[in-house]
Amino acid sequence: MSNLNLPEPIAAYFAAEHKPEALAHCFTSRAVMKDDGHTYTGVDAIKAFMAEASAKYSATSMPFALAREDGFQIVRAKVTGNFPSSPIDLSYRFRLERGLIATLEITV
């Protein structure tokens, strides 16, 4: 990973990107994740989506920027994998709650 000083749940999220069980521990039980036009609610739905995406795309993320805006942590990361337009820079908009990820929206 990079030398960014990411908040712990966000650092754990990127460190566990190919380990759905570990990823599940980064989120609140009622977390909401939005990616690629879909919304996933709850840890089980997020974990299932992440497992499927990991197997399908074998993507790796390298965070390179962190900004704070209106209570959100926004991470920019270069994502490389088996998908059209790879590599691509994506924005990860995190809202943290009690030391866990409550919401995550991934956009271009």
Contacts in CASP RR format, 6 or more apart in sequence:
PFRMAT RR
TARGET T0000
AUTHOR 0000-0000-0000
METHOD contacts of the structure
MODEL  1
MSNLNLPEPIAAYFAAEHKPEALAHCFTSRAVMKDDGHTYTGVDAIKAFM
AEASAKYSATSMPFALAREDGFQIVRAKVTGNFPSSPIDLSYRFRLERGL
IATLEITV
1 11 0 8 1.000
1 14 0 8 1.000
1 15 0 8 1.000
1 62 0 8 1.000
1 63 0 8 1.000
2 62 0 8 1.000
2 63 0 8 1.000
2 64 0 8 1.000
4 63 0 8 1.000
4 64 0 8 1.000
4 65 0 8 1.000
4 66 0 8 1.000
4 75 0 8 1.000
5 66 0 8 1.000
6 14 0 8 1.000
6 63 0 8 1.000
6 66 0 8 1.000
6 73 0 8 1.000
6 75 0 8 1.000
7 73 0 8 1.000
7 94 0 8 1.000
7 96 0 8 1.000
7 99 0 8 1.000
8 99 0 8 1.000
9 26 0 8 1.000
9 94 0 8 1.000
9 96 0 8 1.000
9 99 0 8 1.000
9 100 0 8 1.000
9 101 0 8 1.000
10 73 0 8 1.000
10 75 0 8 1.000
10 92 0 8 1.000
10 94 0 8 1.000
10 96 0 8 1.000
10 101 0 8 1.000
12 22 0 8 1.000
12 25 0 8 1.000
12 26 0 8 1.000
13 23 0 8 1.000
13 26 0 8 1.000
13 94 0 8 1.000
13 101 0 8 1.000
13 104 0 8 1.000
14 61 0 8 1.000
14 63 0 8 1.000
14 75 0 8 1.000
14 77 0 8 1.000
15 22 0 8 1.000
16 22 0 8 1.000
16 23 0 8 1.000
16 25 0 8 1.000
16 26 0 8 1.000
17 23 0 8 1.000
17 50 0 8 1.000
17 54 0 8 1.000
17 59 0 8 1.000
17 60 0 8 1.000
17 61 0 8 1.000
18 54 0 8 1.000
20 47 0 8 1.000
20 48 0 8 1.000
20 50 0 8 1.000
20 51 0 8 1.000
20 54 0 8 1.000
21 47 0 8 1.000
23 46 0 8 1.000
23 47 0 8 1.000
23 50 0 8 1.000
24 43 0 8 1.000
24 44 0 8 1.000
24 46 0 8 1.000
24 47 0 8 1.000
26 100 0 8 1.000
26 101 0 8 1.000
27 33 0 8 1.000
27 42 0 8 1.000
27 43 0 8 1.000
27 46 0 8 1.000
27 100 0 8 1.000
27 101 0 8 1.000
27 102 0 8 1.000
27 104 0 8 1.000
28 43 0 8 1.000
28 97 0 8 1.000
28 98 0 8 1.000
28 100 0 8 1.000
28 101 0 8 1.000
28 102 0 8 1.000
29 42 0 8 1.000
29 43 0 8 1.000
30 41 0 8 1.000
30 42 0 8 1.000
30 102 0 8 1.000
31 41 0 8 1.000
31 42 0 8 1.000
31 43 0 8 1.000
31 46 0 8 1.000
31 100 0 8 1.000
31 101 0 8 1.000
31 102 0 8 1.000
31 103 0 8 1.000
31 104 0 8 1.000
32 39 0 8 1.000
32 40 0 8 1.000
32 41 0 8 1.000
32 42 0 8 1.000
32 102 0 8 1.000
32 103 0 8 1.000
32 104 0 8 1.000
33 39 0 8 1.000
33 40 0 8 1.000
33 41 0 8 1.000
33 45 0 8 1.000
33 46 0 8 1.000
33 49 0 8 1.000
33 103 0 8 1.000
33 104 0 8 1.000
33 105 0 8 1.000
33 106 0 8 1.000
34 40 0 8 1.000
34 103 0 8 1.000
34 104 0 8 1.000
34 105 0 8 1.000
34 106 0 8 1.000
35 49 0 8 1.000
35 53 0 8 1.000
35 104 0 8 1.000
35 105 0 8 1.000
35 106 0 8 1.000
36 106 0 8 1.000
38 49 0 8 1.000
40 46 0 8 1.000
40 48 0 8 1.000
40 49 0 8 1.000
53 59 0 8 1.000
56 82 0 8 1.000
57 81 0 8 1.000
57 82 0 8 1.000
57 83 0 8 1.000
58 81 0 8 1.000
58 82 0 8 1.000
59 79 0 8 1.000
59 80 0 8 1.000
59 81 0 8 1.000
59 82 0 8 1.000
59 83 0 8 1.000
59 86 0 8 1.000
60 79 0 8 1.000
60 80 0 8 1.000
60 81 0 8 1.000
61 77 0 8 1.000
61 78 0 8 1.000
61 79 0 8 1.000
61 90 0 8 1.000
62 77 0 8 1.000
62 78 0 8 1.000
62 79 0 8 1.000
62 80 0 8 1.000
63 75 0 8 1.000
63 76 0 8 1.000
63 77 0 8 1.000
63 92 0 8 1.000
64 76 0 8 1.000
64 77 0 8 1.000
64 78 0 8 1.000
65 75 0 8 1.000
65 76 0 8 1.000
66 73 0 8 1.000
66 74 0 8 1.000
66 75 0 8 1.000
66 76 0 8 1.000
67 73 0 8 1.000
67 74 0 8 1.000
68 74 0 8 1.000
71 95 0 8 1.000
72 93 0 8 1.000
72 94 0 8 1.000
72 95 0 8 1.000
73 93 0 8 1.000
73 94 0 8 1.000
73 95 0 8 1.000
73 96 0 8 1.000
74 91 0 8 1.000
74 92 0 8 1.000
74 93 0 8 1.000
74 94 0 8 1.000
75 91 0 8 1.000
75 92 0 8 1.000
75 94 0 8 1.000
76 89 0 8 1.000
76 90 0 8 1.000
76 91 0 8 1.000
76 92 0 8 1.000
77 89 0 8 1.000
77 90 0 8 1.000
77 92 0 8 1.000
78 87 0 8 1.000
78 88 0 8 1.000
78 89 0 8 1.000
79 86 0 8 1.000
79 87 0 8 1.000
79 88 0 8 1.000
79 89 0 8 1.000
79 90 0 8 1.000
80 86 0 8 1.000
80 87 0 8 1.000
81 87 0 8 1.000
88 108 0 8 1.000
89 108 0 8 1.000
90 106 0 8 1.000
90 107 0 8 1.000
90 108 0 8 1.000
91 106 0 8 1.000
91 107 0 8 1.000
91 108 0 8 1.000
92 104 0 8 1.000
92 105 0 8 1.000
92 106 0 8 1.000
93 103 0 8 1.000
93 104 0 8 1.000
93 105 0 8 1.000
93 106 0 8 1.000
93 107 0 8 1.000
94 101 0 8 1.000
94 103 0 8 1.000
94 104 0 8 1.000
95 101 0 8 1.000
95 102 0 8 1.000
95 103 0 8 1.000
95 104 0 8 1.000
96 102 0 8 1.000
END
